[in-house]
């Protein structure tokens, strides 16, 4: 990256409102289907890596370390686009998903009847 790219990236990232813990939620959406695949967390460095490397990097709150999706599983997420919501406090990642998105091996983290929370009376 050249100096202009660094400045442009810094300006775009300055619009993200990280929480008091330095993290922002990242909603991950499949580029082809539009399905929501998962939700994870990013700090500024994880977001910077994601936007510059083209592969998604997250911050693991439980392990307190970075993890790049697919490095151990082969289930890679390639970035096709990234946006913030109107308040700047949520990142929406548009990804090309290779393999399962969920660590349980399902296509999304929302697959399966056991995850259904239907409203009362529905």
Order of alpha helices (4+ residues) and beta strands (2+ residues): alpha-beta-beta-alpha-beta-beta-beta-beta
